[in-house]
Amino acid sequence: MSDAPQSTVEVTLLGKRYTFRCSKKEASGVERAARYLDQALSGVREHSQTKDDGKVAIMTALNITHELQQQIEEKKKLEKEVAALTQRIENALSQSRSTNDDEHQQ
């Protein structure tokens, strides 16, 4: 077991209270995640034909997983763009230094 200070977090999901133990530094993140999850669960429940909490949970998990995959793909795309821009900047700086060196040698 970890020596990190422990915290107990109580959250409400679909009107039911749950208690979780986590490290104190993770507590606010768990609470924030629970609020997001509760909103997502409530939205799926409101817009679906089923009131079965298990099915609502599965549909919500699929929706959140889809959102996560989209964010991962977007992050990869942005990382590639940043890498390309960094390379262009490095090339421009290298050319600028080379030009300055040539001018100082003459």
MMTF fields as JSON, N, C-alpha, C and O atoms, coordinates in Angstrom:
{
  "mmtfVersion": "1.0.0",
  "mmtfProducer": "UNKNOWN",
  "numBonds": 423,
  "numAtoms": 424,
  "numGroups": 106,
  "numChains": 1,
  "numModels": 1,
  "chainsPerModel": [1],
  "groupsPerChain": [106],
  "chainIdList": ["A"],
  "bondAtomList": [4, 2, 8, 6, 12, 10, 16, 14, 20, 18, 24, 22, 28, 26, 32, 30, 36, 34, 40, 38, 44, 42, 48, 46, 52, 50, 56, 54, 60, 58, 64, 62, 68, 66, 72, 70, 76, 74, 80, 78, 84, 82, 88, 86, 92, 90, 96, 94, 100, 98, 104, 102, 108, 106, 112, 110, 116, 114, 120, 118, 124, 122, 128, 126, 132, 130, 136, 134, 140, 138, 144, 142, 148, 146, 152, 150, 156, 154, 160, 158, 164, 162, 168, 166, 172, 170, 176, 174, 180, 178, 184, 182, 188, 186, 192, 190, 196, 194, 200, 198, 204, 202, 208, 206, 212, 210, 216, 214, 220, 218, 224, 222, 228, 226, 232, 230, 236, 234, 240, 238, 244, 242, 248, 246, 252, 250, 256, 254, 260, 258, 264, 262, 268, 266, 272, 270, 276, 274, 280, 278, 284, 282, 288, 286, 292, 290, 296, 294, 300, 298, 304, 302, 308, 306, 312, 310, 316, 314, 320, 318, 324, 322, 328, 326, 332, 330, 336, 334, 340, 338, 344, 342, 348, 346, 352, 350, 356, 354, 360, 358, 364, 362, 368, 366, 372, 370, 376, 374, 380, 378, 384, 382, 388, 386, 392, 390, 396, 394, 400, 398, 404, 402, 408, 406, 412, 410, 416, 414, 420, 418],
  "bondOrderList": [1, 1, 1, 1, 1, 1, 1, 1, 1, 1, 1, 1, 1, 1, 1, 1, 1, 1, 1, 1, 1, 1, 1, 1, 1, 1, 1, 1, 1, 1, 1, 1, 1, 1, 1, 1, 1, 1, 1, 1, 1, 1, 1, 1, 1, 1, 1, 1, 1, 1, 1, 1, 1, 1, 1, 1, 1, 1, 1, 1, 1, 1, 1, 1, 1, 1, 1, 1, 1, 1, 1, 1, 1, 1, 1, 1, 1, 1, 1, 1, 1, 1, 1, 1, 1, 1, 1, 1, 1, 1, 1, 1, 1, 1, 1, 1, 1, 1, 1, 1, 1, 1, 1, 1, 1],
  "groupList": [{"groupName": "MET", "atomNameList": ["N", "CA", "C", "O"], "elementList": ["N", "C", "C", "O"], "formalChargeList": [0, 0, 0, 0], "bondAtomList": [1, 0, 2, 1, 3, 2], "bondOrderList": [1, 1, 2], "singleLetterCode": "M", "chemCompType": "L-PEPTIDE LINKING"}, {"groupName": "SER", "atomNameList": ["N", "CA", "C", "O"], "elementList": ["N", "C", "C", "O"], "formalChargeList": [0, 0, 0, 0], "bondAtomList": [1, 0, 2, 1, 3, 2], "bondOrderList": [1, 1, 2], "singleLetterCode": "S", "chemCompType": "L-PEPTIDE LINKING"}, {"groupName": "ASP", "atomNameList": ["N", "CA", "C", "O"], "elementList": ["N", "C", "C", "O"], "formalChargeList": [0, 0, 0, 0], "bondAtomList": [1, 0, 2, 1, 3, 2], "bondOrderList": [1, 1, 2], "singleLetterCode": "D", "chemCompType": "L-PEPTIDE LINKING"}, {"groupName": "ALA", "atomNameList": ["N", "CA", "C", "O"], "elementList": ["N", "C", "C", "O"], "formalChargeList": [0, 0, 0, 0], "bondAtomList": [1, 0, 2, 1, 3, 2], "bondOrderList": [1, 1, 2], "singleLetterCode": "A", "chemCompType": "L-PEPTIDE LINKING"}, {"groupName": "PRO", "atomNameList": ["N", "CA", "C", "O"], "elementList": ["N", "C", "C", "O"], "formalChargeList": [0, 0, 0, 0], "bondAtomList": [1, 0, 2, 1, 3, 2], "bondOrderList": [1, 1, 2], "singleLetterCode": "P", "chemCompType": "L-PEPTIDE LINKING"}, {"groupName": "GLN", "atomNameList": ["N", "CA", "C", "O"], "elementList": ["N", "C", "C", "O"], "formalChargeList": [0, 0, 0, 0], "bondAtomList": [1, 0, 2, 1, 3, 2], "bondOrderList": [1, 1, 2], "singleLetterCode": "Q", "chemCompType": "L-PEPTIDE LINKING"}, {"groupName": "THR", "atomNameList": ["N", "CA", "C", "O"], "elementList": ["N", "C", "C", "O"], "formalChargeList": [0, 0, 0, 0], "bondAtomList": [1, 0, 2, 1, 3, 2], "bondOrderList": [1, 1, 2], "singleLetterCode": "T", "chemCompType": "L-PEPTIDE LINKING"}, {"groupName": "VAL", "atomNameList": ["N", "CA", "C", "O"], "elementList": ["N", "C", "C", "O"], "formalChargeList": [0, 0, 0, 0], "bondAtomList": [1, 0, 2, 1, 3, 2], "bondOrderList": [1, 1, 2], "singleLetterCode": "V", "chemCompType": "L-PEPTIDE LINKING"}, {"groupName": "GLU", "atomNameList": ["N", "CA", "C", "O"], "elementList": ["N", "C", "C", "O"], "formalChargeList": [0, 0, 0, 0], "bondAtomList": [1, 0, 2, 1, 3, 2], "bondOrderList": [1, 1, 2], "singleLetterCode": "E", "chemCompType": "L-PEPTIDE LINKING"}, {"groupName": "LEU", "atomNameList": ["N", "CA", "C", "O"], "elementList": ["N", "C", "C", "O"], "formalChargeList": [0, 0, 0, 0], "bondAtomList": [1, 0, 2, 1, 3, 2], "bondOrderList": [1, 1, 2], "singleLetterCode": "L", "chemCompType": "L-PEPTIDE LINKING"}, {"groupName": "GLY", "atomNameList": ["N", "CA", "C", "O"], "elementList": ["N", "C", "C", "O"], "formalChargeList": [0, 0, 0, 0], "bondAtomList": [1, 0, 2, 1, 3, 2], "bondOrderList": [1, 1, 2], "singleLetterCode": "G", "chemCompType": "PEPTIDE LINKING"}, {"groupName": "LYS", "atomNameList": ["N", "CA", "C", "O"], "elementList": ["N", "C", "C", "O"], "formalChargeList": [0, 0, 0, 0], "bondAtomList": [1, 0, 2, 1, 3, 2], "bondOrderList": [1, 1, 2], "singleLetterCode": "K", "chemCompType": "L-PEPTIDE LINKING"}, {"groupName": "ARG", "atomNameList": ["N", "CA", "C", "O"], "elementList": ["N", "C", "C", "O"], "formalChargeList": [0, 0, 0, 0], "bondAtomList": [1, 0, 2, 1, 3, 2], "bondOrderList": [1, 1, 2], "singleLetterCode": "R", "chemCompType": "L-PEPTIDE LINKING"}, {"groupName": "TYR", "atomNameList": ["N", "CA", "C", "O"], "elementList": ["N", "C", "C", "O"], "formalChargeList": [0, 0, 0, 0], "bondAtomList": [1, 0, 2, 1, 3, 2], "bondOrderList": [1, 1, 2], "singleLetterCode": "Y", "chemCompType": "L-PEPTIDE LINKING"}, {"groupName": "PHE", "atomNameList": ["N", "CA", "C", "O"], "elementList": ["N", "C", "C", "O"], "formalChargeList": [0, 0, 0, 0], "bondAtomList": [1, 0, 2, 1, 3, 2], "bondOrderList": [1, 1, 2], "singleLetterCode": "F", "chemCompType": "L-PEPTIDE LINKING"}, {"groupName": "CYS", "atomNameList": ["N", "CA", "C", "O"], "elementList": ["N", "C", "C", "O"], "formalChargeList": [0, 0, 0, 0], "bondAtomList": [1, 0, 2, 1, 3, 2], "bondOrderList": [1, 1, 2], "singleLetterCode": "C", "chemCompType": "L-PEPTIDE LINKING"}, {"groupName": "HIS", "atomNameList": ["N", "CA", "C", "O"], "elementList": ["N", "C", "C", "O"], "formalChargeList": [0, 0, 0, 0], "bondAtomList": [1, 0, 2, 1, 3, 2], "bondOrderList": [1, 1, 2], "singleLetterCode": "H", "chemCompType": "L-PEPTIDE LINKING"}, {"groupName": "ILE", "atomNameList": ["N", "CA", "C", "O"], "elementList": ["N", "C", "C", "O"], "formalChargeList": [0, 0, 0, 0], "bondAtomList": [1, 0, 2, 1, 3, 2], "bondOrderList": [1, 1, 2], "singleLetterCode": "I", "chemCompType": "L-PEPTIDE LINKING"}, {"groupName": "ASN", "atomNameList": ["N", "CA", "C", "O"], "elementList": ["N", "C", "C", "O"], "formalChargeList": [0, 0, 0, 0], "bondAtomList": [1, 0, 2, 1, 3, 2], "bondOrderList": [1, 1, 2], "singleLetterCode": "N", "chemCompType": "L-PEPTIDE LINKING"}],
  "groupTypeList": [0, 1, 2, 3, 4, 5, 1, 6, 7, 8, 7, 6, 9, 9, 10, 11, 12, 13, 6, 14, 12, 15, 1, 11, 11, 8, 3, 1, 10, 7, 8, 12, 3, 3, 12, 13, 9, 2, 5, 3, 9, 1, 10, 7, 12, 8, 16, 1, 5, 6, 11, 2, 2, 10, 11, 7, 3, 17, 0, 6, 3, 9, 18, 17, 6, 16, 8, 9, 5, 5, 5, 17, 8, 8, 11, 11, 11, 9, 8, 11, 8, 7, 3, 3, 9, 6, 5, 12, 17, 8, 18, 3, 9, 1, 5, 1, 12, 1, 6, 18, 2, 2, 8, 16, 5, 5],
  "groupIdList": [1, 2, 3, 4, 5, 6, 7, 8, 9, 10, 11, 12, 13, 14, 15, 16, 17, 18, 19, 20, 21, 22, 23, 24, 25, 26, 27, 28, 29, 30, 31, 32, 33, 34, 35, 36, 37, 38, 39, 40, 41, 42, 43, 44, 45, 46, 47, 48, 49, 50, 51, 52, 53, 54, 55, 56, 57, 58, 59, 60, 61, 62, 63, 64, 65, 66, 67, 68, 69, 70, 71, 72, 73, 74, 75, 76, 77, 78, 79, 80, 81, 82, 83, 84, 85, 86, 87, 88, 89, 90, 91, 92, 93, 94, 95, 96, 97, 98, 99, 100, 101, 102, 103, 104, 105, 106],
  "secStructList": [7, 7, 7, 1, 7, 3, 3, 3, 3, 3, 3, 3, 3, 6, 6, 3, 3, 3, 3, 3, 3, 3, 3, 2, 2, 2, 2, 2, 2, 2, 2, 2, 2, 2, 2, 2, 2, 2, 2, 2, 2, 2, 2, 2, 2, 2, 2, 1, 1, 7, 7, 7, 2, 2, 2, 2, 2, 2, 2, 2, 2, 2, 2, 2, 2, 2, 2, 2, 2, 2, 2, 2, 2, 2, 2, 2, 2, 2, 2, 2, 2, 2, 2, 2, 2, 2, 2, 2, 2, 2, 2, 2, 2, 2, 2, 2, 2, 2, 2, 2, 2, 2, 2, 2, 2, 7],
  "xCoordList": [0.834, 0.0, 0.874, 1.944, 0.443, 1.198, 1.25, 0.316, 2.357, 2.49, 1.894, 1.915, 1.36, 0.778, -0.439, -1.2, -0.628, -1.805, -3.081, -3.226, -4.0, -5.233, -6.372, -6.394, -7.305, -8.49, -9.69, -9.576, -10.831, -12.081, -12.905, -13.127, -13.355, -14.131, -15.511, -15.647, -16.535, -17.906, -18.427, -18.327, -18.986, -19.524, -20.922, -21.299, -21.671, -23.01, -23.065, -22.751, -23.466, -23.62, -25.024, -25.418, -25.775, -27.162, -27.976, -28.796, -27.733, -28.493, -28.05, -28.636, -27.032, -26.528, -25.176, -24.325, -24.992, -23.74, -22.725, -23.053, -21.482, -20.381, -19.233, -19.039, -18.477, -17.317, -16.073, -16.041, -15.045, -13.78, -12.64, -12.684, -11.636, -10.394, -9.356, -9.232, -8.616, -7.544, -6.547, -6.785, -5.437, -4.472, -5.06, -5.906, -4.604, -5.129, -4.89, -5.724, -3.758, -3.47, -4.377, -4.53, -4.977, -5.882, -7.346, -8.178, -7.67, -9.066, -9.824, -10.94, -9.243, -9.972, -10.173, -11.199, -9.215, -9.363, -10.456, -11.202, -10.559, -11.615, -12.975, -13.919, -13.078, -14.344, -14.72, -15.88, -13.747, -13.998, -14.419, -15.333, -13.748, -14.097, -15.503, -16.257, -15.851, -17.182, -18.266, -19.323, -18.02, -19.004, -19.19, -20.314, -18.082, -18.15, -18.926, -19.806, -18.588, -19.253, -20.737, -21.559, -21.091, -22.501, -23.27, -24.391, -22.676, -23.33, -23.499, -24.547, -22.463, -22.532, -23.584, -24.376, -23.595, -24.59, -26.005, -26.898, -26.198, -27.529, -27.969, -29.14, -27.033, -27.354, -27.761, -28.729, -27.029, -27.373, -28.719, -29.557, -28.93, -30.197, -31.371, -32.42, -31.172, -32.236, -32.587, -33.749, -31.576, -31.795, -31.926, -32.073, -31.875, -31.982, -33.346, -34.103, -33.634, -34.902, -34.88, -35.928, -33.679, -33.568, -33.391, -32.812, -33.878, -33.67, -32.813, -32.546, -32.384, -31.528, -30.155, -29.456, -29.767, -28.511, -27.29, -26.313, -27.342, -26.227, -26.035, -24.91, -27.122, -27.041, -26.619, -25.828, -27.162, -26.782, -25.281, -24.602, -24.764, -23.338, -22.491, -21.47, -22.911, -22.161, -22.174, -21.137, -23.331, -23.413, -22.57, -21.915, -22.591, -21.792, -20.305, -19.527, -19.914, -18.507, -18.057, -16.945, -18.909, -18.581, -18.44, -17.517, -19.356, -19.277, -17.997, -17.32, -17.671, -16.467, -15.212, -14.254, -15.21, -14.07, -13.901, -12.779, -15.004, -14.962, -14.388, -13.539, -14.851, -14.317, -12.813, -12.058, -12.382, -10.964, -10.154, -9.086, -10.653, -9.944, -9.813, -8.768, -10.87, -10.807, -9.763, -9.016, -9.703, -8.721, -7.297, -6.384, -7.109, -5.785, -5.342, -4.198, -6.246, -5.914, -5.599, -4.653, -6.381, -6.137, -4.788, -4.061, -4.454, -3.163, -2.017, -1.03, -2.15, -1.112, -0.941, 0.183, -2.056, -2.016, -1.306, -0.452, -1.658, -1.035, 0.45, 1.26, 0.806, 2.218, 3.021, 4.149, 2.442, 3.12, 3.278, 4.325, 2.231, 2.294, 3.352, 4.107, 3.409, 4.409, 5.812, 6.721, 5.988, 7.294, 7.706, 8.868, 6.776, 7.085, 7.434, 8.38, 6.685, 6.982, 8.316, 9.072, 8.598, 9.887, 11.03, 12.049, 10.858, 11.896, 12.091, 13.222, 10.979, 11.086, 11.817, 12.638, 11.526, 12.192, 13.677, 14.52, 13.993, 15.394, 16.146, 17.292, 15.497, 16.129, 16.362, 17.429, 15.365, 15.494, 16.603, 17.379, 16.685, 17.743, 19.115, 20.081, 19.181, 20.443, 20.89, 22.066, 19.961, 20.285, 20.699, 21.627, 20.021, 20.335, 21.735, 22.495, 22.07, 23.416, 24.471, 25.538, 24.154, 25.098, 25.326, 26.458, 24.249, 24.353, 25.149, 26.0, 24.892, 25.636, 27.104, 27.959, 27.421, 28.793, 29.516, 30.669, 28.824, 29.413, 29.692, 30.734, 28.799, 28.978, 30.126, 30.844, 30.303, 31.386, 32.743, 33.761, 32.785, 34.054, 34.547, 35.727, 33.664, 34.069, 34.636, 35.03],
  "yCoordList": [-1.182, 0.0, 1.239, 1.241, 2.271, 3.503, 4.258, 4.201, 4.966, 5.794, 7.177, 7.988, 7.469, 8.784, 8.994, 8.058, 10.234, 10.523, 10.191, 10.547, 9.509, 9.064, 10.034, 10.745, 10.04, 10.876, 10.036, 9.11, 10.361, 9.709, 10.715, 11.839, 10.305, 11.187, 10.582, 9.413, 11.391, 10.946, 11.643, 12.863, 10.846, 11.394, 10.838, 9.812, 11.525, 11.072, 10.842, 11.732, 9.636, 9.269, 8.736, 7.755, 9.374, 9.0, 8.911, 8.009, 9.855, 9.931, 8.968, 8.953, 8.169, 7.221, 7.696, 8.137, 7.603, 8.046, 6.904, 5.761, 7.252, 6.297, 6.928, 8.143, 6.101, 6.567, 5.9, 4.687, 6.714, 6.228, 6.665, 7.734, 5.836, 6.218, 6.486, 5.744, 7.552, 7.899, 8.75, 9.122, 9.056, 9.939, 11.346, 11.716, 12.117, 13.477, 14.309, 15.141, 14.095, 14.9, 14.533, 15.326, 13.341, 12.915, 13.262, 13.163, 13.663, 13.838, 14.834, 14.546, 15.985, 16.978, 16.486, 16.781, 15.744, 15.178, 14.132, 14.06, 13.315, 12.302, 12.989, 12.568, 14.031, 14.766, 15.392, 15.336, 15.987, 16.609, 15.554, 15.78, 14.402, 13.31, 12.796, 12.483, 12.71, 12.229, 13.194, 12.759, 14.496, 15.469, 15.325, 15.363, 15.159, 14.967, 13.692, 13.69, 12.611, 11.334, 11.422, 10.909, 12.059, 12.176, 12.954, 12.585, 14.029, 14.801, 13.943, 13.97, 13.182, 12.323, 11.233, 10.972, 10.604, 9.564, 10.13, 9.524, 11.287, 11.909, 12.272, 12.113, 12.76, 13.108, 11.895, 11.95, 10.796, 9.567, 9.046, 8.648, 9.046, 8.558, 9.388, 8.85, 10.687, 11.601, 11.396, 11.51, 11.093, 11.015, 9.598, 9.409, 8.607, 7.232, 6.65, 7.196, 5.545, 4.857, 4.009, 3.649, 3.698, 2.797, 3.579, 4.665, 3.029, 3.586, 2.631, 2.884, 1.529, 0.556, 1.184, 1.532, 1.329, 1.993, 1.291, 1.948, -0.038, -0.769, -0.403, -0.179, -0.343, 0.02, 1.487, 1.834, 2.334, 3.755, 3.884, 4.67, 3.117, 3.162, 2.716, 3.335, 1.64, 1.135, 2.158, 2.421, 2.73, 3.737, 4.965, 5.541, 5.358, 6.501, 6.192, 7.03, 4.997, 4.594, 4.615, 5.049, 4.152, 4.174, 5.608, 5.919, 6.483, 7.888, 8.545, 9.247, 8.316, 8.931, 8.364, 9.099, 7.066, 6.455, 7.051, 7.308, 7.269, 7.893, 9.31, 9.696, 10.076, 11.43, 11.379, 12.181, 10.437, 10.297, 9.966, 10.539, 9.053, 8.691, 9.899, 10.104, 10.688, 11.885, 12.851, 13.444, 13.017, 13.921, 13.413, 14.201, 12.11, 11.521, 11.769, 12.155, 11.547, 11.782, 13.256, 13.575, 14.146, 15.583, 15.965, 16.775, 15.399, 15.672, 15.213, 15.928, 14.017, 13.51, 14.442, 14.739, 14.9, 15.808, 17.107, 17.593, 17.661, 18.91, 18.72, 19.6, 17.574, 17.293, 17.251, 17.741, 16.666, 16.626, 18.031, 18.374, 18.84, 20.22, 21.015, 21.78, 20.839, 21.536, 21.083, 21.906, 19.79, 19.275, 19.855, 20.218, 19.945, 20.511, 21.99, 22.457, 22.723, 24.15, 24.348, 25.26, 23.504, 23.578, 23.338, 24.026, 22.365, 22.077, 23.266, 23.616, 23.889, 25.065, 26.203, 26.887, 26.406, 27.471, 27.16, 28.038, 25.907, 25.517, 25.69, 26.141, 25.328, 25.502, 26.978, 27.357, 27.809, 29.243, 29.843, 30.667, 29.442, 29.94, 29.491, 30.253, 28.24, 27.717, 28.485, 28.826, 28.758, 29.525, 30.945, 31.499, 31.524, 32.884, 32.942, 33.871, 31.956, 31.916, 31.723, 32.337, 30.857, 30.598, 31.863, 32.171, 32.592, 33.842, 34.866, 35.554, 34.977, 35.923, 35.552, 36.438, 34.274, 33.824, 34.154, 34.584, 33.949, 34.248, 35.728, 36.103, 36.59, 38.015, 38.501, 39.426, 37.886, 38.283, 37.816, 38.41, 36.781, 36.26, 37.092, 37.043, 37.839, 38.6, 39.9, 40.673],
  "zCoordList": [0.0, 0.0, 0.0, 0.609, -0.661, -0.791, 0.537, 1.336, 0.755, 1.943, 1.748, 2.674, 0.559, 0.284, 1.176, 1.42, 1.67, 2.487, 1.721, 0.551, 2.39, 1.749, 2.014, 3.018, 1.097, 1.211, 0.819, 0.016, 1.385, 1.012, 0.231, 0.683, -0.938, -1.807, -1.99, -2.351, -1.737, -1.978, -3.221, -3.359, -4.123, -5.373, -5.593, -5.027, -6.416, -6.771, -8.271, -9.061, -8.654, -10.057, -10.257, -9.626, -11.126, -11.39, -10.094, -9.92, -9.202, -7.963, -6.874, -5.792, -7.139, -6.136, -5.621, -6.393, -4.319, -3.704, -3.667, -3.35, -4.002, -3.97, -3.199, -3.24, -2.499, -1.749, -2.316, -2.521, -2.566, -3.114, -2.213, -1.603, -2.14, -1.47, -2.534, -3.508, -2.333, -3.263, -2.503, -1.353, -3.141, -2.495, -2.429, -3.243, -1.457, -1.298, -2.548, -2.906, -3.215, -4.404, -5.586, -6.516, -5.556, -6.627, -6.351, -7.252, -5.134, -4.718, -5.595, -6.029, -5.858, -6.666, -8.092, -8.705, -8.628, -9.964, -10.019, -10.996, -8.973, -8.908, -8.838, -9.507, -8.042, -7.933, -9.272, -9.68, -9.954, -11.264, -12.285, -13.078, -12.261, -13.179, -12.885, -13.806, -11.617, -11.246, -11.71, -12.166, -11.601, -12.089, -13.599, -14.098, -14.321, -15.775, -16.101, -16.962, -15.404, -15.65, -15.332, -16.091, -14.234, -13.868, -14.927, -15.278, -15.438, -16.508, -17.755, -18.4, -18.09, -19.278, -19.093, -19.999, -17.937, -17.661, -17.729, -18.321, -17.123, -17.119, -18.527, -18.875, -19.344, -20.732, -21.539, -22.297, -21.387, -22.111, -21.629, -22.438, -20.337, -19.792, -20.325, -20.679, -20.372, -20.822, -22.296, -22.685, -23.109, -24.557, -25.093, -26.301, -24.223, -24.722, -24.395, -23.592, -25.029, -24.817, -23.544, -23.009, -23.07, -21.919, -20.622, -20.607, -19.582, -18.246, -17.413, -16.238, -18.038, -17.375, -17.134, -18.086, -15.866, -15.534, -16.133, -16.493, -16.241, -16.834, -18.297, -18.743, -19.037, -20.452, -20.6, -21.477, -19.727, -19.753, -19.494, -20.154, -18.539, -18.219, -19.409, -19.71, -20.091, -21.249, -22.386, -22.995, -22.67, -23.742, -23.397, -24.266, -22.127, -21.701, -21.815, -22.27, -21.404, -21.52, -22.974, -23.274, -23.87, -25.296, -25.797, -26.549, -25.379, -25.785, -25.289, -26.04, -24.027, -23.455, -24.111, -24.352, -24.401, -25.087, -26.475, -26.911, -27.166, -28.486, -28.389, -29.194, -27.408, -27.197, -26.939, -27.489, -26.104, -25.784, -27.032, -27.252, -27.841, -29.071, -30.0, -30.617, -30.095, -30.936, -30.407, -31.185, -29.088, -28.488, -28.694, -28.94, -28.595, -28.819, -30.257, -30.498, -31.213, -32.621, -32.87, -33.589, -32.283, -32.44, -31.834, -32.409, -30.696, -30.055, -30.954, -31.12, -31.532, -32.433, -33.626, -34.033, -34.184, -35.332, -34.949, -35.691, -33.8, -33.353, -33.058, -33.347, -32.484, -32.221, -33.516, -33.564, -34.57, -35.871, -36.436, -36.985, -36.299, -36.788, -36.029, -36.631, -34.719, -33.912, -34.314, -34.43, -34.522, -34.93, -36.28, -36.465, -37.218, -38.538, -38.417, -39.051, -37.618, -37.432, -36.719, -37.052, -35.75, -35.05, -36.021, -35.972, -36.899, -37.895, -38.828, -39.166, -39.247, -40.124, -39.418, -40.029, -38.149, -37.381, -37.244, -37.424, -36.924, -36.789, -38.106, -38.12, -39.21, -40.523, -40.823, -41.306, -40.536, -40.784, -39.925, -40.408, -38.668, -37.792, -38.277, -38.248, -38.723, -39.229, -40.465, -40.595, -41.371, -42.57, -42.203, -42.793, -41.242, -40.807, -40.201, -40.473, -39.387, -38.79, -39.869, -39.833, -40.831, -41.915, -42.74, -43.116, -43.019, -43.776, -42.988, -43.552, -41.709, -40.874, -40.786, -40.814, -40.682, -40.634, -41.939, -41.923, -43.086, -44.384, -44.51, -45.048, -44.035, -44.126, -43.251, -43.629, -42.09, -41.186, -41.688, -41.333, -42.495, -43.015, -44.203, -44.551, -44.809, -45.991, -45.62, -46.492]
}
